[in-house]
Amino acid sequence: MTRLTISPVTRIEGHAQVRIDLDEKGEVSSAHFNVVELRGFEKFLVGAAIEEAPRITPRICGICPTSHHVAAARATDQIFGAQPPQTGRMLRELLMAGQFIHSHALHFFMLAAPDFLLGDAAPEERNVIGLAKRSPEIAKKAIEVRKLGQRITEAVGGKPIHPSNAIPGGMSRPLTADQQQTLLQSAKAGLVIAEEGWEIAKGMMDNFDTSFGAVETAFMGMSENGTHAISGGEVQIVGKDGKSLGSFTGKDYLHHVREYSEDWSYLKFCRLASGEHYRVGPLARLNIAERMGTPKADAALAEYRKVFGRFSQAALAYNAARYIEFLSACERTVELLEDAGITGTDVRTPVSGVVERRGVGIIEAPRGTLIHDYSVDENGIIERCNLIVATCQNNYAMDRGVEDVARKVIKNGELTEEASNRIETVIRAYDPCISCATHAIGRMPMRIEVCRPDGRGDKKVMIREVN
């Protein structure tokens, strides 16, 4: 047996590799998406006060900290029995819209676009630097609109990278009128850029190979009365044929989702309780939603569906779906900032103590459905933590997509640079965040201990021992 390795996989958040095994004829016998990072947040959160979870979990990732921040905050709302008032909910939605703008702009323009706009470029130029050289206006606009997402995070979340203002019962402080006007001006400029960029996305969309990285799965994502939603709705599940398989909220996720591990990766996998695999993220959400809920994004959705249909299994369709969500987030940001209620001062419901011993916060992160599940003791100290992130839920599809492409592009046992990039392209379609996905404990090959001060002396936490 001969093994080929692509390491590292480029233009993704975090570190991963692809392992391809060839038979004696030089043909692909198997190929896997392989992750070897471990960060272990699920274990070292145990022993912390639950109100610290919204401050600790943003450190899981520097790309999507807001998603973890808000998901954890929603879980603490339940534990303390304090649902945020209207203004607090609006601010959290604005914070999440900023996250979608920042993350989707980063992926579309800087990580995915070079594959489609610079496909003929040498590897050392097929990146954001090469894009800036060939299309400087596109690169400048991408940086500017991404900056909008960071400005929202800083103003609403308190910090530009790891927000801290979402707390049990709402937000720790309101948005000032000056902040509102500054952000609104930037948001309107960002929306113009997003509208212009849709023409680029449409041009890319026409060249997508719908059989590329072929895999058929069910899909899962949130919607509210048929409208695309990133918080507040029910999580919907549809089968491979697009027909509903049910829905859930909160603690009921355990009736629908199962986690498991494989021996080739530390990254967990997910499937439905029925055993069927599923995907989450932009494609899943557009497969589920009837409408986006904002006019420009709805118009873009109609054009998208002329190409991919009402329901699509195409991996590369994720890139176009992601752009439509980016456009919608820009529109929704303007709507929220034009609402006078956004500067209201009633941003938090007071809390007095633990009401429920368990809280489950579910939101839609840019990469897909995010679940934070905490159990606490009577004093609010975390006893158990389970985090299910999008990249784990898309792990099966990435893994099978890698093998599909590898079988198509590797000939006579030769892995060319072009073939390598084609294999990486299917991974990039899912915009995996390895930093988020390796927070949990999947399959471990060794004894690992975490030492940390827990307020009562140093404590050793055994993570996993596998002989």
C-alpha positions as CSV (number, residue, x, y, z in Angstrom):
1,M,0.0,0.0,0.0
2,T,1.2,3.5,-0.8
3,R,0.0,6.5,1.2
4,L,-0.2,10.1,-0.2
5,T,-0.7,13.0,2.2
6,I,-1.9,16.5,1.6
7,S,-0.6,18.5,4.6
8,P,-1.6,21.0,5.5
9,V,-5.0,21.6,3.9
10,T,-4.7,25.3,3.0
11,R,-7.1,28.2,3.2
12,I,-9.2,26.8,6.1
13,E,-9.4,27.9,9.8
14,G,-7.1,25.5,11.7
15,H,-4.9,22.6,10.8
16,A,-5.9,19.4,9.0
17,Q,-4.6,17.0,6.4
18,V,-5.8,14.4,3.8
19,R,-4.6,10.9,3.8
20,I,-5.0,8.9,0.6
21,D,-4.2,5.2,0.3
22,L,-3.5,3.6,-3.1
23,D,-3.7,0.0,-4.0
24,E,-1.0,-2.0,-5.9
25,K,-2.4,-0.6,-9.2
26,G,-2.0,3.0,-8.1
27,E,-5.7,3.5,-7.7
28,V,-7.3,5.1,-4.7
29,S,-8.5,2.5,-2.2
30,S,-9.5,5.0,0.5
31,A,-9.2,8.6,1.4
32,H,-9.9,10.5,4.6
33,F,-10.1,14.0,6.0
34,N,-7.8,13.8,9.0
35,V,-7.7,16.2,12.0
36,V,-5.1,15.7,14.8
37,E,-5.7,18.8,17.0
38,L,-7.1,18.6,20.5
39,R,-8.2,21.5,22.7
40,G,-10.6,19.9,25.1
41,F,-12.9,22.8,26.2
42,E,-15.6,20.3,27.1
43,K,-13.5,19.1,30.0
44,F,-11.8,22.1,31.4
45,L,-15.1,24.0,31.5
46,V,-16.2,21.5,34.2
47,G,-15.8,23.2,37.6
48,A,-16.2,26.7,36.3
49,A,-19.2,28.9,37.2
50,I,-21.8,28.8,34.5
51,E,-21.9,32.5,34.1
52,E,-18.3,32.3,33.0
53,A,-19.2,30.1,30.0
54,P,-20.1,33.0,27.7
55,R,-16.7,34.5,28.5
56,I,-14.6,31.3,28.2
57,T,-16.1,29.7,25.1
58,P,-15.3,32.6,22.7
59,R,-11.7,31.6,23.2
60,I,-12.5,28.3,21.3
61,C,-12.1,30.2,18.1
62,G,-10.9,33.6,16.8
63,I,-13.0,33.3,13.7
64,C,-16.4,32.6,15.2
65,P,-16.2,33.6,18.9
66,T,-19.5,35.4,18.7
67,S,-21.4,32.2,17.9
68,H,-20.0,30.5,21.0
69,H,-20.6,33.6,23.1
70,V,-24.3,33.8,22.2
71,A,-25.0,30.1,22.3
72,A,-23.5,29.9,25.8
73,A,-25.4,33.0,26.9
74,R,-28.7,31.4,25.7
75,A,-27.9,28.4,27.8
76,T,-27.3,30.5,30.9
77,D,-30.6,32.3,30.3
78,Q,-32.4,29.0,30.8
79,I,-30.3,28.0,33.9
80,F,-31.1,31.4,35.6
81,G,-34.6,31.5,34.3
82,A,-34.2,35.0,32.8
83,Q,-35.1,35.6,29.1
84,P,-33.7,38.8,27.7
85,P,-36.0,41.8,27.0
86,Q,-36.7,42.9,23.4
87,T,-33.8,45.3,23.2
88,G,-31.4,42.6,24.6
89,R,-32.6,40.2,21.9
90,M,-32.2,42.7,19.2
91,L,-28.6,43.4,20.3
92,R,-27.8,39.8,20.3
93,E,-29.2,39.4,16.8
94,L,-27.1,42.4,15.7
95,L,-24.1,40.8,17.2
96,M,-24.7,37.6,15.4
97,A,-25.4,39.4,12.1
98,G,-21.9,41.0,12.5
99,Q,-20.5,37.5,12.9
100,F,-22.1,36.3,9.7
101,I,-20.8,39.4,7.8
102,H,-17.3,39.0,9.1
103,S,-17.1,35.2,8.7
104,H,-18.8,34.9,5.3
105,A,-16.9,37.7,3.7
106,L,-13.6,36.2,4.9
107,H,-14.5,32.8,3.5
108,F,-16.0,33.9,0.2
109,F,-13.5,36.5,-0.9
110,M,-10.3,35.3,0.8
111,L,-10.5,31.5,1.1
112,A,-12.9,30.3,-1.7
113,A,-12.7,33.0,-4.4
114,P,-9.1,32.3,-5.4
115,D,-10.1,28.8,-6.5
116,F,-12.6,30.2,-9.0
117,L,-11.2,33.6,-9.9
118,L,-7.5,32.6,-9.9
119,G,-7.8,29.0,-11.0
120,D,-5.1,29.3,-13.6
121,A,-2.6,30.9,-11.2
122,A,0.5,29.2,-9.7
123,P,-0.1,27.8,-6.2
124,E,2.0,30.6,-4.5
125,E,-0.3,33.2,-6.1
126,R,-3.6,31.4,-5.7
127,N,-4.5,33.1,-2.4
128,V,-5.7,36.5,-1.1
129,I,-2.4,38.2,-2.0
130,G,-2.7,37.0,-5.6
131,L,-6.3,38.1,-5.6
132,A,-5.2,41.6,-4.4
133,K,-2.7,41.8,-7.3
134,R,-5.1,40.7,-10.0
135,S,-8.3,42.3,-8.7
136,P,-7.3,45.0,-6.2
137,E,-10.8,46.5,-6.0
138,I,-12.4,43.2,-5.0
139,A,-9.8,42.7,-2.3
140,K,-10.2,46.2,-1.0
141,K,-14.0,45.8,-0.8
142,A,-13.7,42.4,0.9
143,I,-11.5,43.9,3.6
144,E,-13.8,46.9,4.1
145,V,-17.0,44.8,4.5
146,R,-15.2,42.4,6.8
147,K,-14.2,45.4,8.9
148,L,-17.9,46.1,9.3
149,G,-18.4,42.8,11.0
150,Q,-15.5,43.5,13.4
151,R,-16.9,47.0,14.2
152,I,-20.3,45.5,15.1
153,T,-18.6,42.9,17.4
154,E,-16.6,45.6,19.2
155,A,-19.5,48.0,19.6
156,V,-22.1,45.5,20.6
157,G,-20.0,42.7,22.1
158,G,-17.5,44.9,23.9
159,K,-14.4,43.5,22.2
160,P,-13.5,43.1,18.5
161,I,-12.3,39.5,18.8
162,H,-13.7,37.8,21.9
163,P,-17.0,39.5,22.8
164,S,-18.1,39.6,26.5
165,N,-21.3,41.7,26.7
166,A,-23.8,38.8,26.3
167,I,-24.5,37.7,29.9
168,P,-27.3,35.7,31.6
169,G,-30.6,37.5,31.0
170,G,-29.4,39.7,28.1
171,M,-26.6,42.2,27.5
172,S,-24.4,44.0,30.0
173,R,-24.8,47.4,28.3
174,P,-26.9,49.2,25.7
175,L,-25.9,50.6,22.3
176,T,-25.4,54.4,22.4
177,A,-27.0,56.7,19.8
178,D,-23.5,57.6,18.5
179,Q,-22.6,54.0,18.1
180,Q,-25.8,53.3,16.3
181,Q,-25.3,56.1,13.7
182,T,-21.6,55.2,13.1
183,L,-22.5,51.5,12.6
184,L,-25.5,52.4,10.4
185,Q,-23.3,54.5,8.1
186,S,-20.8,51.6,7.8
187,A,-23.6,49.0,7.3
188,K,-25.2,50.9,4.4
189,A,-21.8,51.1,2.7
190,G,-21.3,47.4,3.4
191,L,-24.6,46.5,1.9
192,V,-23.6,48.3,-1.4
193,I,-20.5,46.2,-1.5
194,A,-22.5,43.0,-0.8
195,E,-24.9,43.9,-3.7
196,E,-22.0,44.5,-6.1
197,G,-20.3,41.2,-5.1
198,W,-23.4,39.2,-5.9
199,E,-22.5,39.6,-9.6
200,I,-19.1,37.9,-8.9
201,A,-20.8,35.1,-6.9
202,K,-23.3,34.5,-9.8
203,G,-20.4,34.2,-12.3
204,M,-18.7,31.6,-10.1
205,M,-22.0,29.8,-9.6
206,D,-22.4,29.2,-13.3
207,N,-19.2,27.2,-13.3
208,F,-19.8,24.9,-10.3
209,D,-19.7,21.2,-11.0
210,T,-22.7,19.8,-9.1
211,S,-21.2,16.3,-9.0
212,F,-18.0,17.6,-7.4
213,G,-17.5,16.0,-4.0
214,A,-20.7,14.0,-4.4
215,V,-22.4,12.9,-1.2
216,E,-26.1,12.6,-0.5
217,T,-27.3,13.4,3.1
218,A,-30.2,14.8,5.1
219,F,-29.9,18.4,6.2
220,M,-30.5,20.3,9.4
221,G,-30.9,24.0,10.1
222,M,-33.1,26.6,11.8
223,S,-36.0,28.4,10.3
224,E,-38.9,30.5,11.7
225,N,-42.3,30.0,10.0
226,G,-40.4,29.2,6.8
227,T,-38.1,32.2,7.0
228,H,-34.3,31.8,7.3
229,A,-33.3,32.3,10.9
230,I,-30.1,32.3,12.9
231,S,-31.7,32.3,16.3
232,G,-35.2,32.0,17.8
233,G,-36.6,29.4,15.4
234,E,-36.9,25.7,15.5
235,V,-34.2,23.4,14.1
236,Q,-35.7,21.6,11.1
237,I,-34.5,18.3,9.7
238,V,-35.2,17.3,6.1
239,G,-34.2,14.0,4.4
240,K,-32.3,13.3,1.2
241,D,-35.4,14.0,-0.8
242,G,-36.1,17.3,1.0
243,K,-39.1,16.0,2.9
244,S,-39.4,16.9,6.6
245,L,-38.1,14.5,9.2
246,G,-39.2,16.6,12.1
247,S,-37.9,19.5,14.2
248,F,-36.7,20.3,17.7
249,T,-35.7,22.9,20.2
250,G,-33.4,23.0,23.2
251,K,-32.9,19.7,25.2
252,D,-34.8,17.7,22.6
253,Y,-31.7,17.6,20.3
254,L,-30.7,14.4,22.1
255,H,-33.6,12.6,20.5
256,H,-32.3,13.5,17.1
257,V,-28.5,13.8,17.0
258,R,-25.9,11.2,17.8
259,E,-22.1,11.8,18.1
260,Y,-19.5,9.1,17.2
261,S,-15.9,8.8,16.3
262,E,-13.7,7.1,13.7
263,D,-10.2,5.8,14.1
264,W,-8.7,8.1,11.4
265,S,-9.5,11.5,13.1
266,Y,-9.7,13.2,16.4
267,L,-12.7,15.2,15.0
268,K,-16.1,13.9,16.1
269,F,-18.8,12.9,13.6
270,C,-22.5,13.3,13.9
271,R,-25.5,11.5,12.4
272,L,-29.3,11.4,13.1
273,A,-30.7,8.9,15.6
274,S,-32.0,6.9,12.6
275,G,-28.4,6.4,11.5
276,E,-28.7,8.8,8.5
277,H,-25.9,11.3,8.0
278,Y,-26.8,15.0,7.6
279,R,-25.2,18.3,6.9
280,V,-25.6,21.8,8.3
281,G,-24.6,25.3,7.3
282,P,-25.5,27.7,4.4
283,L,-26.7,25.0,2.0
284,A,-28.7,23.2,4.6
285,R,-30.4,26.5,5.7
286,L,-31.3,27.4,2.1
287,N,-32.6,23.9,1.5
288,I,-34.9,24.3,4.5
289,A,-36.0,27.9,4.3
290,E,-38.7,29.1,2.0
291,R,-37.4,32.6,2.0
292,M,-34.5,34.7,3.4
293,G,-36.8,37.4,4.8
294,T,-34.9,40.4,3.2
295,P,-35.6,41.7,-0.3
296,K,-32.2,41.6,-1.9
297,A,-31.3,38.3,-0.5
298,D,-34.7,36.9,-1.6
299,A,-34.0,38.1,-5.1
300,A,-30.6,36.4,-5.0
301,L,-32.2,33.2,-3.6
302,A,-34.5,33.1,-6.6
303,E,-31.6,33.3,-9.0
304,Y,-29.7,30.7,-7.0
305,R,-32.6,28.3,-7.3
306,K,-32.7,28.7,-11.1
307,V,-29.3,27.1,-11.1
308,F,-29.4,24.6,-8.2
309,G,-33.2,24.0,-7.9
310,R,-35.3,24.2,-4.7
311,F,-33.3,21.5,-3.0
312,S,-29.6,20.7,-3.7
313,Q,-27.0,18.2,-2.6
314,A,-24.1,19.9,-4.5
315,A,-21.1,20.6,-2.2
316,L,-20.0,23.6,-4.2
317,A,-23.4,25.2,-3.8
318,Y,-22.3,26.0,-0.3
319,N,-20.2,28.8,-1.7
320,A,-23.2,30.5,-3.4
321,A,-25.5,29.8,-0.5
322,R,-23.0,31.4,1.9
323,Y,-22.9,34.6,-0.2
324,I,-26.7,34.9,-0.1
325,E,-26.5,34.6,3.7
326,F,-23.8,37.3,3.7
327,L,-26.1,39.6,1.7
328,S,-29.0,38.9,4.0
329,A,-26.9,39.6,7.1
330,C,-25.9,43.0,5.6
331,E,-29.6,43.8,5.0
332,R,-30.7,42.7,8.4
333,T,-28.0,44.8,10.0
334,V,-29.3,47.9,8.4
335,E,-32.8,47.1,9.4
336,L,-31.8,46.6,13.1
337,L,-29.8,49.8,13.2
338,E,-32.6,51.8,11.7
339,D,-34.9,50.6,14.4
340,A,-35.1,53.2,17.2
341,G,-35.5,50.3,19.7
342,I,-31.9,49.2,19.2
343,T,-30.7,52.0,21.6
344,G,-33.2,51.1,24.4
345,T,-31.8,50.8,27.8
346,D,-33.8,47.8,29.0
347,V,-31.2,45.2,27.9
348,R,-31.2,42.7,30.7
349,T,-33.6,40.7,32.9
350,P,-32.1,40.5,36.4
351,V,-31.1,37.1,37.7
352,S,-31.0,35.8,41.3
353,G,-29.9,32.2,41.2
354,V,-30.1,28.9,39.6
355,V,-33.6,28.0,38.4
356,E,-32.8,25.0,36.1
357,R,-29.9,22.6,36.5
358,R,-29.5,22.3,32.7
359,G,-29.5,24.7,29.9
360,V,-29.2,24.2,26.1
361,G,-28.4,27.1,23.8
362,I,-28.9,26.5,20.1
363,I,-28.2,29.0,17.4
364,E,-27.1,29.0,13.8
365,A,-23.4,29.9,13.5
366,P,-22.0,30.8,10.1
367,R,-20.8,27.2,9.5
368,G,-24.0,25.6,10.8
369,T,-26.1,24.6,13.8
370,L,-24.3,25.1,17.1
371,I,-25.4,23.5,20.3
372,H,-24.1,24.3,23.9
373,D,-25.4,22.0,26.6
374,Y,-24.5,22.6,30.2
375,S,-25.5,20.8,33.4
376,V,-24.7,22.6,36.7
377,D,-25.0,21.9,40.5
378,E,-27.2,23.9,42.8
379,N,-24.6,26.7,43.0
380,G,-24.2,27.0,39.2
381,I,-20.9,25.2,38.9
382,I,-20.6,23.3,35.6
383,E,-20.8,19.5,36.1
384,R,-21.1,18.5,32.5
385,C,-20.6,20.2,29.1
386,N,-21.4,19.1,25.6
387,L,-20.7,21.2,22.6
388,I,-21.7,20.2,19.1
389,V,-20.3,22.4,16.4
390,A,-21.0,22.6,12.6
391,T,-17.7,21.2,11.5
392,C,-18.3,17.9,13.4
393,Q,-21.7,17.7,11.8
394,N,-20.2,18.2,8.3
395,N,-17.3,15.9,9.0
396,Y,-18.8,12.9,7.3
397,A,-19.6,14.9,4.1
398,M,-16.1,16.4,3.9
399,D,-14.6,12.9,4.5
400,R,-16.7,11.3,1.7
401,G,-16.3,14.3,-0.6
402,V,-12.5,14.0,-0.3
403,E,-12.6,10.4,-1.4
404,D,-15.0,11.1,-4.3
405,V,-12.7,13.8,-5.7
406,A,-9.5,11.8,-5.0
407,R,-10.9,8.9,-7.1
408,K,-11.6,11.3,-10.0
409,V,-8.3,13.3,-10.0
410,I,-5.6,10.9,-9.0
411,K,-4.4,8.9,-12.0
412,N,-1.6,6.3,-12.1
413,G,-0.8,6.9,-8.4
414,E,0.2,10.5,-9.1
415,L,-0.9,13.4,-6.9
416,T,-0.4,16.5,-8.9
417,E,-0.6,20.0,-7.5
418,E,-3.8,20.6,-9.5
419,A,-5.3,17.3,-8.1
420,S,-4.3,18.3,-4.6
421,N,-6.0,21.7,-4.9
422,R,-9.2,20.1,-6.3
423,I,-9.4,17.8,-3.3
424,E,-8.8,20.8,-0.9
425,T,-11.5,22.8,-2.8
426,V,-14.3,20.4,-1.6
427,I,-13.1,20.8,2.0
428,R,-13.1,24.6,1.7
429,A,-16.7,24.5,0.4
430,Y,-17.8,23.6,3.9
431,D,-15.6,26.4,5.5
432,P,-14.5,24.0,8.3
433,C,-13.3,25.6,11.5
434,I,-10.9,23.1,13.0
435,S,-10.3,25.2,16.1
436,C,-14.0,25.0,17.0
437,A,-14.4,21.3,16.1
438,T,-11.5,20.2,18.3
439,H,-12.9,21.7,21.4
440,A,-14.4,18.2,22.1
441,I,-13.0,14.8,22.9
442,G,-13.3,12.4,20.1
443,R,-10.9,9.4,19.6
444,M,-7.7,9.9,21.5
445,P,-4.6,7.7,21.2
446,M,-2.9,8.6,24.5
447,R,-3.4,9.7,28.1
448,I,-3.9,13.5,28.3
449,E,-4.3,15.5,31.4
450,V,-5.3,19.1,31.8
451,C,-4.1,21.1,34.8
452,R,-5.7,24.4,35.8
453,P,-6.5,26.5,38.8
454,D,-10.2,26.0,39.7
455,G,-10.4,28.4,42.6
456,R,-10.0,25.6,45.1
457,G,-6.5,24.6,44.3
458,D,-4.9,22.9,41.3
459,K,-7.1,20.3,39.7
460,K,-6.1,17.6,37.3
461,V,-8.9,16.6,34.8
462,M,-8.5,13.3,33.0
463,I,-9.7,13.7,29.4
464,R,-9.4,10.3,27.9
465,E,-7.1,7.2,28.0
466,V,-7.1,4.7,25.2
467,N,-4.8,1.8,25.2
